[in-house]
Each structure stands twice: as structure tokens, then as C-alpha cells.
Amino acid sequence: MAAVMRASVFVSWVLFSSYFIASAMAGVSFSTLPRTLVLTSAISSQDKSASNVARAGEDDLVVTWRLNESLAGGEVDSKYKSVIVKLCFAPVSQVERGWRKTNDDLKKDKTCQFKITEQPYSSNSNNTVTWTVEKDVPGAVYFVRAYALDVSGSQLAYGQTTNKNKTTNLFVVEPISGRHVSLDIAAGVFSAFSVVSLFGFFAVEKLRAKK
């Protein structure tokens, strides 16, 4: 009987410890965050033909954020210490891409992978940042999201440039090609040299066979 009691206590302790560890490792749930920040974004580009397309490594993204005016004056932002702004994949660019998968646990969420800026929180006026789209940003459809953080860096609230379903106000990032004329010429020369070398190899082999 005593052995059964000890086993029961041990199992209870293991279950409690597992729950405590899992809770400690879990992040903030996105679904619990209030949407208190208002965000807008615009592409600054020399190419005016496509207003919703940004070229990686060339064009700028101008992002503005502020506290929702209907909430101003209360204590809703009393614990906000900083704001982090990120570039996020839209659902259409997450399909069959597990490395971009959305997760309600923000520690596991892979929606927003590119940091635009992190600044001290201010509710006094519009806050604006101009960010050049980095060269390593892959071609995809995006939106912008901001999180209000507390002193420990935990998310307290958010705002984004799109609607709840992430289907409006989206834009495209056109990836850098990474190809240059000099590289194309070098590749052509190398290919021609390879063909000549191959014919030379066969000629030498034929001479050796005759000998």
C-alpha cells in the first residue's frame, strides 16, 4: 500500500513539473493580445509603375505607428516600454512552407521574421521609420506588424497594416536577382572552355588507343 502511495505521489510530481516547465517555456498567445496600435506603411520607390511592389536592396518601406486614439488617455499603455516593428509573411506566401508557419504561441510563430526597428514607446504622436528592404528578404507577399513590449520584452499588444484575416493592404517584395553582366560573361567563357577541353580529352584518348 505504501509503495502504491509513493508511486502515486511521484506521478503527480512528474505531471506537475511537466506542466510547470511547459508553461514556463510557452510564449505569449497572439490571440490574447489587444489590437491597440494603428499602423500604416507605404513603399518609397523610384519606380512608380507598381505602388505595391518593393525591390529588395533598393526600395524603402515607410512605416508609421501610434496608439489608437479611441484608447488614448487611459492606462491601456501604462506598461508599454518599447515597440518592435516587423515584416511578416501574408498567408498566400505561407502555403506549404513550414518554415513560415503561423503559431498562436509567439515563441513558435514564424510569421514575422524580419525586424524593421525597435524603439522606445511613445504615445505623443505618430512614430515613423524609413527602412530599406534588405537584400536577403525573399520574394513574397507581406504586411507589417508591430508589438508593444513590456520591460521584460514580452508582447502586450499589437497592430498591423492588414485586417484580421491578413488579406488587405498587402504588398510584394521583388527579390534581388543576384546576377551581374560580369558573372554571365564569366559563365559563358567557362562553358566554352569546358567544351573545348572535353574535345581535347577525347582526341588525346584516341591517340593513346592507336598507340
Residue, then its C-alpha position, 0 to 999 in steps of 0.5 A: m500500500a505504501a509503495v502504491m502511495r509513493a508511486s502515486v505521489f511521484v506521478s503527480w510530481v512528474l505531471f506537475s513539473s511537466y506542466f510547470i516547465a511547459s508553461a514556463m517555456a510557452g510564449v505569449s498567445f497572439s490571440t490574447l493580445p489587444r489590437t491597440l496600435v494603428l499602423t500604416s506603411a507605404i513603399s518609397s520607390q523610384d519606380k512608380s509603375a507598381s505602388n505595391v511592389a518593393r525591390a529588395g536592396e533598393d526600395d524603402l518601406v515607410v512605416t508609421w505607428r501610434l496608439n489608437e486614439s479611441l484608447a488614448g488617455g487611459e492606462v491601456d499603455s501604462k506598461y508599454k516600454s518599447v515597440i518592435v516593428k516587423l515584416c511578416f509573411a501574408p498567408v498566400s506566401q505561407v502555403e506549404r512552407g513550414w518554415r513560415k508557419t503561423n503559431d498562436d504561441l509567439k515563441k513558435d510563430k514564424t510569421c514575422q521574421f524580419k525586424i524593421t526597428e525597435q524603439p522606445y514607446s511613445s504615445n505623443s504622436n505618430n512614430t515613423v521609420t524609413w527602412t530599406v528592404e534588405k537584400d536577403v528578404p525573399g520574394a513574397v507577399y507581406f504586411v507589417r506588424a508591430y508589438a508593444l513590449d513590456v520591460s521584460g520584452s514580452q508582447l502586450a499588444y499589437g497592430q498591423t497594416t492588414n485586417k484580421n484575416k491578413t488579406t488587405n493592404l498587402f504588398v510584394v517584395e521583388p527579390i534581388s536577382g543576384r546576377h551581374v553582366s560580369l558573372d554571365i560573361a564569366a559563365g559563358v567563357f567557362s562553358a566554352f572552355s569546358v567544351v573545348s577541353l572535353f574535345g581535347f580529352f577525347a582526341v588525346e584518348k584516341l591517340r593513346a588507343k592507336k598507340 
